[in-house]
Amino acid sequence: MSMQSSPEIEALFSERRDFPPPADFAAQSNARPDIYEQADRDFEGFWAAEAERKLSWVQKWTTVLDWQLPYAKWFVGGKLNVAYNCVDRHVENGLGSKVAYYWEGEPGDTRTLTYADLQREVNKCANALLELGVRTGDRVGIYMPMIPELPIAMLACAKIGAPHVVVFGGFSAEALQGRMVDAEAKLVITADGGNRRGKVVDLKASADEAVAGAPTVEHMLVVQRTGHEVAMTAGRDVWWHDIVDRQSDQCEPVAVDSEHLLYLLHTSGTTAKPKGVMHTTAGYLLGIATTHEYIFDIKPDDIYWCAADIGWVTGHSYIVYGPLANATTSILYEGAPDHPAPDRWWSIIEKYKVNILYCAPTAIRSFMKHGDEWPAKHDLSSLRLLGSVGEPINPEAWLWYRRAIGGDRTPVVDTWWQTETGMILITPLPGITTLRPGSATRPFPGVGAKVVDAMGNEVAPGSGGGYLVLTRPWPAMLRGVYKDPERYQQTYWSRYPGMYFTGDGCKIDADGYYWLLGRVDDVMNVAGHRISTIEVESALVDHPAVAEAAVVAKNDPVTGQAIFAFVILRSSAQPSDALAGELREHVGHKIGPIARPKQIMFTPELPKTRSGKIMRRLLRDIAEQRPLGDVTTLADSGIVETIREKAQSSQAEQLV
Ligand code: WT7
C-alpha cells in the first residue's frame, strides 16, 4: 500500500437520508441518551459498573485496567467462569425452562434447547473432555456444522478452562491442520458431516486428513449428524453418543483468572499465514454482553437471530457468548439461506416470530437480487430491529433491507468491528441514534476512534477520508497473536505509535458520522485521486438495475489506475451496452466524473471468501488478465473461472 500523498482517500459519495429513532422504540430502549457522556467522562468507570452489574464473579477484581501498551489486562485479580455466566446462573435464577436455542436443520428437522437442557449437555460434554484427558489450559479444536453440539462443545471447553480453537466447517483439511498445529491442540471435536444445499459435507474425512499431520491431537470426538458411513480410527476416535451420553450431568465450573485464554480464532488472512487471535475471559465476556444488550436492545422475551456461522467471530460473540450471557432466546440454523428456496430465512422468521435479525451485507444483496417477492410471501411483522456486519453496506442495500425486510419500520444497525476487536465498536444505538444509510454512525460509548492521515495527524470531520485508528483500550480487544508477539506489534501497533491500526479506510462527515471505506489495500488511485471501492460500488448499486457490484483498479497508461467494475444485475434487468453506458453516467452523476468506471463487465456472481467478503485481489487478477493468485480461501472456485472466461472472450464493455 502506498501512503505518500494527501488527501489519503477522497470522500466523494454523500448520503443524506436520515432516519431518527421511532418514538416508541426510543421510549423503551435499553440505552439512555446520557450513556455516551457518562462513558466518555470515565471509560474505565463505565466498564467497571457494567462488570458489576452484568457478570457473576467468583472473586472480584482489584484493578479495572492495567494498560501497558500494546498489552491490556482487564479486571485484574478477578476470577470467574464463562460457562457459569452463560448457563448455570440462569438456571439458578429460575430460567431453566427458558429456551436458549431453537435449532433448525437444513432438511427441516428441529430441536429446542432450554437453559436447563443446555446446562445438562454442557456438563456431560465437559466431563467427557476430562475423561479424554483434556485439562485446564489445553487447546481443543472444534470443526463442526451448525448443530447444537457446536455451542455445547464451546461451553464445555469454557467450563473446564480449556481454550477452544473453532475452525469454520467450510474450511479445508489443510486450513484445519495449520490451525491445529499452531494451537498444539490436544483434541478435535467434529461431526461425521453437515448439510449444505441438500448435500452432505464430509467433515470427518477432512478432519482425518488434517489430524494426520497434527501430532499433538490425541483424540477425536465425533458427533453423528448425517449418519453416513465414516472411518473411525480405533484408540483415537470416539463417538459423542458413546462417551458424552453416559457422563454425569453435574460438573463444577473451573474459576479462572480474568485474563485466562478463552479461545483462539484464526483470521482468514487473504495473504499471509493466518494469525491466531487471542481472546481472554472477563473483558471479552463483558464487552460482548454489554454491546449485545445495548445495540440489539435485547429484552427478556425477544427471539433473536444472528444468522452468521459460529465459525466466525460474529458467531462466537453474538450467537454464543453475548446472547447466552444475557439469557437470550436465539435461533440456530444449519444450512444455506436459499435452500430449498430463496425464502428459507423468511420462513424461519415467520415460524419463530423472530424480533431481531443480524446478518451480512452479502446476504442482503443476494436477497435483493432474488427480488421482493420472496420476503413478501411471509409475515415478517415480528421484526423490530435489523443489523448488518462484515462489510460496508451500500445505502441502497440498507434501504432495501429496511423496507423489504423491516417493513419500513425497523431501525437498521450497521455494526463495524473485527475478529481482533472481539466486540462491536462503531455502531448506532437504535433508540438514540439518527440513522444514515451506509454509515456505521459513531463509536460505542467509551470507545476511542479517530481518522488519521499517513502522518498520524487527525483528519477533521467533514474534510476527507483517512485511516481508522483506535485510541483507547476496550475490554474485548485481542490480547495478542498466539505465539507471535512480534506480529502483534507489527500488524496493529507499529504504524501509529500508541494507536491500534485497523487497516480500514474511513471518513467522518461534518456531523460526526463514521463512514467505513473498506480495507485500505483496496483503495484505488485514479489520476492521483484515492478513491475507495465502496463509494463507487454504492453509486452503482444505487441504480435500479443493479443488485451488486465490485470495483477494482486496473493499471492504466494514462491515469495510473482505472476503475474496472463487475456488476450483478437484478433479476429484472438485461445486460446491454446501453445499460453499461448508463451505469457509467450514473456513477459520474452520483460522485463525479473521476470515479466513472472505465470498463464494466456484467457477471452472474462474484468471487467471495466463505464469510462473504468479495475477493478483490482475484478480480484485479482478472482485470489485468494475469494468472490467478491463491484461491484456497474462495467459497466457490467455479465462479472465478466463469468470470475469467467471460473476460477473456472480450465481452467486457470497453467504454473509453
Ligand atoms: C473487517 C473485519 C466483525 C465480524 C465480521 C468480520 C470489515 C466489518 C463492517 C461494517 C464496514 C466492515 C472491515 C473490518 N467490516 N464490519 N459494518 N462496515 N466494514 O470480521 O473477518 O475480522 O473482518 O470487516 O474491513 O476490518 P473480520
Residues whose N, C-alpha, C, O or C-beta is under 5 A from the ligand:
A	BS01	WT7	T314 S388 V389 G390 E391 P392 I393 D414 T415 W416 W417 Q418 T419 E420 A440 T502 D504 L516 G518 R519
